[in-house]
Amino acid sequence: MPTEKTSTNLPRILVVDDEAAIRRFLRAALDTGEFSLHEAENGHAALAAATAVRPDIILLDLGLPDMDGVEVTRRIREWSQVPIIVLSVREREDDKVEALDAGADDYLTKPFGVAELVARIRVSLRRSLREPQEPVFRTGGLEMDLARRRVLVEGGEVQLTPTEYELLRLLVTHAGKVLTHGQILRQIWGVAYMEQPHVLRVNISNLRHKIEKDPSRPRHILTEPGVGYRLRSDD
């Protein structure tokens, strides 16, 4: 059963891991008065807790004793869009892609730094609280006005092709979240292009040359090697 650690008025984090040592580590790392912590030690307990606790974010291990974390993610996505950050020892790109395609929002490989984990949590919480139809997105000199279909970099308007605009709009809509190559190709070009990742690479490169100060060291569109892309959010 989930156990509460801090006030329920704080953002609720559900930690799902079968290893008591990992749960203790996360409890100590996140027991800062900023979050309310709850725990589950297997997949079925996680599904029950997700319903009972209604967490604001879930930290999920993949190697659970009764159910793979990817399946837990799929089941939660049938009824909830709560942010899910996978914390796993699995380092293969295929494992990351599978988890993200199932609906996870982010993926951290164990071991990880506490500062990075807290930063990812805050980004996911900000994104989940953001108004879904927010017309203007701003981060680090990049501005996208969704209502007027305008893109500005450091105050100057940038002309994008229709495809580049839709690609940036997709990344902005999911700012802070990793989108896999397959997710982006499916959304922008359709299923017929699922096996043509070069189309995505070319358009990402073109987009970076228009919105990045140094396209070789991008600040906005970040690459998740072998997995996909993420638009950095500084909100």
C-alpha positions in Angstrom: 0.0 0.0 0.0 1.2 3.6 -0.7 2.7 5.4 2.3 2.5 9.2 2.7 5.5 11.1 3.7 4.6 14.8 3.7 1.6 17.1 3.4 -1.0 16.2 0.7 -1.2 19.9 -0.1 2.2 19.5 -1.9 2.7 18.0 -5.3 2.2 14.2 -4.9 4.9 11.9 -6.1 4.3 8.2 -6.4 7.6 6.2 -6.2 7.2 2.7 -7.8 10.2 0.4 -7.2 10.4 -3.1 -5.7 13.8 -2.4 -4.0 13.4 -1.0 -0.5 16.9 0.5 -0.7 15.9 2.5 -3.8 12.7 3.7 -2.2 14.7 4.8 0.9 17.2 6.7 -1.3 14.4 8.5 -3.2 12.6 9.3 0.1 15.8 10.8 1.5 16.6 12.7 -1.7 13.1 14.1 -2.1 12.2 14.7 1.5 12.8 18.4 1.2 9.4 19.7 2.2 8.7 20.4 -1.5 6.8 17.2 -2.3 4.4 14.7 -0.8 5.8 11.2 -1.2 3.9 7.9 -1.7 5.3 4.4 -2.4 4.4 1.2 -4.2 6.5 -1.9 -4.5 5.0 -3.6 -7.5 2.9 -3.0 -10.6 -0.5 -3.9 -9.2 0.1 -1.7 -6.1 1.2 1.1 -8.4 -2.1 0.9 -10.4 -4.1 1.0 -7.2 -2.1 3.9 -5.8 -2.4 5.8 -9.1 -6.2 5.6 -8.6 -6.3 6.2 -4.9 -3.6 8.9 -4.5 -4.0 10.6 -7.8 -0.3 11.6 -7.9 1.0 14.6 -9.8 3.9 12.6 -11.0 5.0 9.0 -11.0 8.7 7.8 -10.7 8.5 4.3 -12.2 11.0 1.4 -12.3 10.7 -1.0 -15.2 11.8 -4.2 -13.6 8.9 -4.9 -11.3 8.3 -8.4 -9.9 4.7 -8.8 -11.1 4.4 -6.6 -14.2 6.8 -4.8 -16.5 6.9 -1.1 -16.0 6.0 -0.6 -19.7 2.8 -2.4 -19.1 2.1 -0.3 -16.0 2.6 2.8 -18.2 0.2 1.6 -20.9 -2.5 0.8 -18.3 -2.2 4.2 -16.7 -2.3 5.9 -20.1 -5.7 4.4 -20.7 -7.2 6.9 -18.3 -4.6 9.4 -17.1 -2.0 11.8 -18.5 -0.1 12.1 -15.2 3.6 12.6 -16.0 5.6 9.4 -15.7 9.4 9.4 -15.3 11.0 6.0 -15.8 14.0 5.3 -13.5 15.7 2.1 -14.7 19.0 0.3 -15.0 18.1 -0.7 -18.6 20.4 1.3 -20.8 19.5 0.0 -24.3 18.0 2.5 -26.6 15.2 0.0 -27.5 14.1 -0.1 -23.9 14.0 3.7 -23.7 12.0 4.0 -27.0 9.5 1.3 -25.8 8.9 3.1 -22.5 8.5 6.5 -24.2 6.3 5.1 -26.9 4.1 3.5 -24.3 3.5 6.9 -22.8 6.3 7.7 -20.4 7.3 11.4 -20.4 11.0 11.0 -19.5 13.7 8.3 -18.8 16.6 8.4 -16.4 19.1 5.6 -16.3 20.3 4.4 -12.8 22.5 5.6 -11.3 21.5 9.2 -11.7 22.2 12.5 -9.9 19.6 13.8 -7.4 19.9 17.3 -8.9 19.1 16.0 -12.3 16.1 14.0 -11.0 14.7 17.0 -9.2 15.1 19.2 -12.3 13.3 16.6 -14.4 10.5 16.4 -11.8 10.0 20.2 -11.8 9.9 20.4 -15.6 7.3 17.6 -15.8 5.2 19.3 -13.1 5.4 22.7 -14.8 4.4 21.1 -18.1 1.4 19.3 -16.5 0.2 22.5 -14.9 0.5 24.6 -18.0 -2.7 25.6 -19.7 -3.2 23.2 -22.6 -4.2 26.0 -25.0 -1.6 28.5 -23.9 -1.2 30.7 -27.0 2.4 31.9 -26.4 5.4 29.8 -25.5 8.7 31.4 -24.4 12.0 30.0 -23.4 15.5 31.3 -23.6 14.9 33.9 -26.4 12.6 31.6 -28.4 9.0 32.7 -28.7 6.2 30.9 -30.4 2.8 32.5 -30.8 0.4 29.6 -31.6 -2.6 31.8 -32.2 -0.8 34.0 -34.8 1.5 31.3 -36.1 4.6 33.5 -35.4 8.0 32.4 -34.3 10.5 34.9 -32.9 14.2 34.5 -31.9 15.6 37.2 -29.7 12.7 39.4 -30.8 13.2 38.9 -34.6 10.6 37.0 -36.6 11.8 33.8 -38.2 10.2 32.3 -41.4 9.6 28.6 -41.2 8.3 26.2 -43.8 4.9 24.7 -43.0 6.6 21.4 -42.0 9.2 23.2 -39.8 6.4 25.1 -38.1 4.4 21.9 -37.4 7.5 20.2 -36.1 8.3 23.1 -33.7 4.7 23.3 -32.6 4.7 19.6 -31.7 7.9 20.1 -29.7 6.5 23.2 -28.0 3.3 21.4 -27.1 5.3 18.7 -25.4 8.1 21.0 -24.1 10.3 19.2 -21.6 9.2 15.8 -22.7 11.2 13.4 -24.8 9.5 12.6 -28.1 10.7 9.5 -29.9 11.6 9.5 -33.6 8.6 7.3 -34.2 6.2 9.6 -32.3 7.4 12.6 -34.3 7.3 10.9 -37.7 3.8 9.6 -37.1 2.5 12.9 -36.0 4.1 15.1 -38.7 4.4 12.9 -41.7 2.2 9.9 -41.0 2.8 6.2 -40.7 4.1 5.9 -44.3 7.3 7.7 -43.1 7.9 5.6 -40.0 11.0 3.9 -41.6 12.4 7.2 -42.9 14.2 8.8 -40.0 16.4 10.8 -42.3 13.4 13.0 -43.1 13.2 14.0 -39.5 17.0 14.5 -39.1 17.0 16.9 -42.1 14.1 19.0 -40.8 15.5 19.1 -37.3 18.8 20.3 -38.8 17.0 23.0 -40.9 15.0 24.1 -37.9 18.0 24.4 -35.7 19.8 26.6 -38.2 16.8 29.0 -38.0 16.2 29.1 -34.2 19.6 28.2 -32.6 22.4 30.7 -32.1 24.9 27.8 -32.6 23.2 24.9 -34.4 26.1 22.6 -33.6 25.5 23.2 -29.9 21.7 23.6 -29.6 20.1 25.2 -26.6 16.5 24.6 -27.5 16.1 21.3 -29.4 18.1 18.7 -27.6 19.0 15.3 -29.0 18.3 12.1 -26.9 20.8 9.8 -28.7 19.1 6.9 -30.4 15.7 7.9 -29.0 14.4 11.2 -30.2 14.3 14.9 -29.3 13.3 17.2 -26.4 12.5 20.9 -26.5 14.1 22.5 -23.4 11.7 24.4 -21.2 12.8 27.1 -18.9 9.4 28.1 -17.6 
